[in-house]
């Protein structure tokens, strides 16, 4: 697994996004693991999103994705 600081991630988001397509990328802050970036396919596999098509589950997943998108954007803006 690749491990990078939040600053490295912010400065090279494209490269680490590409890397996350192959393996998870751990993003650290103050020498502690804070986030893990992984491909959408891997996320779906881990959460079982493809197996459960209920509207409630889809809504929860959308909310989770939006929450994490906002977190990544906040990190990128630091």
N, C-alpha and C positions, 0 to 999 in steps of 0.2 A: 504494500500500500504506500502511496505517496503521502508525505506529511509536509505541510507548508504553513508558514505564518500567515496571519490575516493580511499583512502588508504585502507579502509575496503574492498571495492570491489576488489581491486588488490590482497589483501592478501587472499581473500576467493572467487575467481571468480567462482569456481565450485558450491559452495553452493548457491550463488546469481543467477547463471544461472539456477539452479534447481528451485529456488524460483520464477523466472520470468516465468516459465511454468504455474504457478498458478495465479500470479498477477504481475502487473508491478513493477519494482524495480527502484526507483529514486536514482540517483547517484549525490551526491553533491560535490561541491568544494568551499572552503572558505565560507561555510554556505549558498551557493546558489544552487538551483537546476540547474544541468547542462545537465544531460542525463537521458533518461528513457530506461530501458532494458525490452523488452517484447518478448513473444513467437512469432515465425514466423507465426503461425496461427492467433494470435491476430493482428499482423501487417497486414497480408493479409486482415483480416476482416475490419480493419480500413481504409485501402487504397483502398479496392475494387479490389485488384489485381486479384482475381479469376474471376471477372466478365468481365474484359476487357483484351482480349488476344492479343491486337495489338502489333506489333513488337516495335513500339516507346515506348509504355508504359513499356514493358518488359525491354528495354534498359535503360530507366530512373530508373526503380526500381533496376536494377543491379548496376547502378552507385551510387544510394543512399545507397544501402547495402554496397558496397565497401567503400564508404566514412565513414559510421558509423563503419565498421569493423576496418578501420585504426584508427579512433578516440579511440575505445576501446583498441586497441593494444598499442597506445601511452600512454594511461592512465595506462595500466598494466605495462609498462616499466618504469614508474616514480618511 
